[in-house]
């Protein structure tokens, strides 16, 4: 009997395991709690970004003042890098600059793509789930 692939992830905050649909909602509750507890006078913007590629997924909690290049480098490191191919972000048919700040790209509900290797392209979808300050 063939075993069905189960896609789940572990929460970095409480270490509980959730399926692909549930972990995003779960992480949003941790992020909301963190935002409430942040009493610092220096406001920092964070973006909660969901990354999907078929049944694989990843949730990123990224400082808003970082550039898109930092997300590109992270995706290369964890999933994509093999031979130093070109890559890029886009929205519809518009290219998103690697130098653009994360907080200026990822507003809640925005869905963009990241293409790696323009010969045999691997595409992942990035969805802005939440932004907190």
C-alpha positions in Angstrom: 0.0 0.0 0.0 1.4 3.4 -1.0 1.5 6.0 1.7 0.0 9.4 0.9 2.3 12.5 1.2 1.3 14.6 4.2 2.4 18.2 4.1 2.8 19.6 7.6 5.1 22.0 9.4 6.3 22.7 12.9 5.7 26.1 14.6 9.0 27.8 15.5 7.3 29.4 18.5 5.6 26.5 20.3 6.9 23.5 18.3 3.4 22.1 17.6 2.8 20.5 14.2 0.1 21.8 11.8 -1.0 20.9 8.3 -0.4 23.3 5.4 -3.7 25.1 5.8 -3.7 25.4 9.6 -0.1 26.6 10.2 -0.7 30.0 8.6 -3.6 30.8 10.9 -1.7 29.5 13.9 1.3 31.6 13.1 -0.9 34.7 12.7 -2.0 34.3 16.3 1.6 34.2 17.5 2.5 37.3 15.4 -0.5 39.2 16.8 0.5 38.4 20.3 4.1 39.6 19.6 2.8 42.8 18.1 0.7 43.5 21.2 3.7 42.8 23.5 6.0 45.0 21.5 6.5 48.1 23.8 9.6 49.3 22.0 9.6 53.0 21.0 11.4 52.0 17.8 8.7 50.6 15.4 9.8 47.7 13.2 7.6 46.4 10.4 7.4 42.6 9.9 5.8 40.7 7.0 4.4 37.2 7.4 4.9 35.6 3.9 3.6 32.2 2.9 5.7 30.5 0.2 4.1 27.6 -1.8 5.4 25.2 -4.4 3.0 22.4 -5.1 2.7 20.5 -1.7 5.7 22.1 -0.2 5.3 25.3 1.8 7.3 27.7 4.0 6.3 30.6 6.2 8.7 33.5 6.5 8.6 36.3 9.1 10.7 39.0 7.4 11.8 42.5 8.6 10.1 45.0 6.3 13.2 47.1 5.8 15.1 44.2 4.1 15.2 44.0 0.3 13.6 41.5 -1.9 17.2 40.2 -2.6 17.3 38.9 0.9 14.2 36.7 0.2 15.8 35.6 -3.1 19.0 34.6 -1.3 17.0 32.7 1.4 14.9 30.8 -1.1 18.0 29.9 -3.1 19.7 28.6 0.1 16.9 26.6 1.4 15.1 25.3 -1.8 16.4 26.4 -5.1 20.1 26.9 -5.6 21.9 24.5 -7.8 24.1 26.4 -10.3 23.8 30.1 -9.8 20.9 30.7 -12.3 19.2 34.0 -12.7 16.0 34.6 -10.7 13.4 37.3 -10.3 10.2 38.3 -8.6 7.1 39.4 -10.4 3.5 40.5 -10.1 1.2 39.8 -13.1 3.7 40.7 -15.9 5.6 43.3 -14.0 9.1 42.7 -12.6 9.7 43.5 -9.0 13.2 45.0 -8.3 15.5 43.0 -6.0 16.3 46.3 -4.4 12.7 47.1 -3.4 11.9 46.9 0.4 9.9 44.0 1.6 7.4 46.2 3.4 6.7 48.1 0.1 5.9 44.8 -1.8 4.1 42.7 0.7 0.8 44.2 1.7 -1.9 41.7 3.0 -3.5 39.8 0.1 -0.7 40.5 -2.4 0.4 37.4 -4.3 3.6 37.5 -6.3 5.9 34.8 -7.9 9.6 34.0 -7.7 11.1 32.3 -10.8 14.5 30.6 -10.5 16.3 29.5 -13.7 14.8 30.9 -16.8 15.7 27.7 -18.8 13.8 25.1 -16.8 12.0 27.5 -14.5 11.0 26.7 -11.0 8.3 29.0 -9.8 7.2 29.5 -6.2 4.2 31.6 -5.1 4.6 34.2 -2.3 1.5 35.4 -0.5 1.5 38.3 2.0 -0.5 37.0 4.9 0.0 39.7 7.4 2.0 42.8 8.2 2.6 44.0 11.7 4.4 47.1 13.1 
